[in-house]
Amino acid sequence: MTLPIDYMLHEATPDTADYLRLRRVSGLAPRSTAAADRGLPNTFFAVCVQHGEDTIGMGRIVGDGALFLHIVDVAVDPQHQGRGLGKAIMAALLAHVAAVVPAEVYVSLMANGEAYRLYEQLGFASVLPEARGMALWMGERP
């Protein structure tokens, strides 16, 4: 997928500061520095979008690398939304999965707000009624 001029998508896990900032400005639940420092190194695959020197978008995949993968942290700074950057992030993540993971991998994600519209365009579908996504926050929710 072609990005708008002045944007560059590359394989990289965001650093902790960019990760926390992008989650905050994009409306995702805040996370602690300690949790980010511990979790980010366990990323299976990630991409970032740069605009000049600034990281303005990200997306990550976590999982076991063959059976189950979960797409997380797809976020674009609101000042840069509406330019196809989220779609480019998702396309890069899915291209990597298609290139390196066995065909039977189960790729899941949780769609916040209206993001399900983007994910549907890329082939994701609700799993109801066969399955129901569930979550449990351990400890104090940030």
C-alpha positions as CSV (number, residue, x, y, z in Angstrom):
1,M,0.0,0.0,0.0
2,T,1.3,3.4,-0.9
3,L,1.6,6.0,1.9
4,P,1.0,9.7,1.5
5,I,4.1,11.7,0.8
6,D,6.2,12.6,3.8
7,Y,5.2,9.4,5.7
8,M,7.4,6.3,6.0
9,L,6.3,2.9,7.4
10,H,9.0,0.6,8.7
11,E,9.4,-2.5,10.7
12,A,10.1,-1.5,14.3
13,T,8.6,-1.8,17.8
14,P,7.9,1.7,19.2
15,D,10.0,2.8,22.1
16,T,8.2,3.1,25.4
17,A,7.7,6.9,25.2
18,D,6.2,6.8,21.7
19,Y,4.1,3.8,22.7
20,L,2.6,5.5,25.7
21,R,2.0,8.7,23.9
22,L,0.3,7.1,20.9
23,R,-2.0,5.1,23.1
24,R,-2.9,8.2,25.0
25,V,-3.6,10.5,22.0
26,S,-5.4,7.9,20.0
27,G,-7.8,7.1,22.9
28,L,-6.6,3.6,23.8
29,A,-6.5,2.6,27.4
30,P,-3.4,4.1,29.1
31,R,-0.6,1.7,30.2
32,S,2.2,2.1,32.7
33,T,5.8,2.6,31.8
34,A,6.7,-0.6,33.8
35,A,4.2,-2.7,31.8
36,A,5.4,-1.2,28.5
37,D,9.0,-1.7,29.3
38,R,8.3,-5.4,30.1
39,G,5.8,-6.1,27.3
40,L,7.2,-4.4,24.2
41,P,10.3,-6.6,23.9
42,N,8.0,-9.6,23.5
43,T,6.5,-8.3,20.3
44,F,6.3,-10.9,17.5
45,F,6.2,-8.2,14.8
46,A,5.6,-4.4,14.7
47,V,5.6,-1.5,12.4
48,C,5.8,2.3,13.0
49,V,4.8,5.2,10.8
50,Q,7.2,8.2,10.8
51,H,6.4,11.7,9.8
52,G,9.7,13.5,9.7
53,E,11.3,12.6,13.1
54,D,8.0,11.8,14.8
55,T,6.5,8.4,15.3
56,I,2.8,9.1,14.5
57,G,1.5,5.5,14.1
58,M,2.1,2.0,15.2
59,G,0.8,-1.6,15.2
60,R,2.0,-4.7,16.9
61,I,1.4,-8.5,16.8
62,V,1.8,-10.7,19.8
63,G,1.5,-14.4,20.1
64,D,3.2,-17.8,19.7
65,G,4.3,-17.2,16.1
66,A,2.5,-20.2,14.5
67,L,-0.9,-21.1,16.1
68,F,-2.3,-17.9,17.5
69,L,-1.5,-14.2,16.9
70,H,-3.2,-11.2,18.3
71,I,-3.1,-7.8,16.6
72,V,-2.8,-5.0,19.2
73,D,-1.9,-1.3,19.6
74,V,-3.0,-0.2,16.1
75,A,-2.9,3.6,16.7
76,V,-2.5,6.7,14.6
77,D,-2.1,10.2,16.1
78,P,-5.4,12.0,15.5
79,Q,-3.6,14.8,13.7
80,H,-2.6,12.3,11.0
81,Q,-5.8,10.2,10.7
82,G,-7.9,10.0,7.6
83,R,-4.9,9.5,5.3
84,G,-5.0,5.7,5.1
85,L,-2.3,5.2,7.7
86,G,-4.3,2.7,9.8
87,K,-5.0,0.6,6.7
88,A,-1.3,0.7,5.7
89,I,-0.3,-0.4,9.2
90,M,-2.8,-3.3,9.1
91,A,-1.7,-4.3,5.5
92,A,2.0,-4.4,6.7
93,L,1.1,-6.6,9.7
94,L,-1.0,-9.0,7.6
95,A,1.6,-9.2,4.9
96,H,4.2,-10.2,7.4
97,V,1.9,-12.9,8.8
98,A,1.2,-14.2,5.3
99,A,4.9,-14.4,4.5
100,V,6.2,-16.1,7.6
101,V,3.5,-17.9,9.5
102,P,1.8,-21.3,8.7
103,A,-1.5,-21.0,6.8
104,E,-3.6,-22.3,9.7
105,V,-2.7,-19.4,12.1
106,Y,-5.6,-17.8,13.9
107,V,-5.3,-14.1,13.9
108,S,-7.5,-12.2,16.3
109,L,-8.0,-8.6,17.4
110,M,-10.3,-6.5,19.5
111,A,-11.9,-3.6,17.7
112,N,-12.4,-0.4,19.8
113,G,-15.2,2.0,18.8
114,E,-15.6,2.3,15.0
115,A,-12.3,0.6,14.2
116,Y,-14.2,-2.6,13.3
117,R,-15.1,-0.9,10.0
118,L,-11.4,-0.8,9.0
119,Y,-10.9,-4.4,10.1
120,E,-13.9,-5.7,8.2
121,Q,-12.4,-4.1,5.0
122,L,-9.4,-6.4,5.6
123,G,-11.4,-9.6,6.0
124,F,-11.9,-9.7,9.8
125,A,-15.4,-10.7,10.9
126,S,-17.2,-11.0,14.2
127,V,-17.0,-14.5,15.6
128,L,-20.4,-14.4,17.3
129,P,-22.3,-16.7,17.9
130,E,-19.5,-19.3,17.6
131,A,-17.3,-17.5,20.1
132,R,-17.5,-14.4,22.3
133,G,-14.4,-12.2,23.0
134,M,-13.8,-11.8,26.7
135,A,-11.2,-10.0,28.8
136,L,-10.1,-9.7,32.4
137,W,-8.0,-6.8,33.7
138,M,-5.7,-8.1,36.5
139,G,-4.8,-5.7,39.2
140,E,-5.7,-2.0,39.1
141,R,-6.9,-0.9,35.6
142,P,-4.7,2.0,34.4
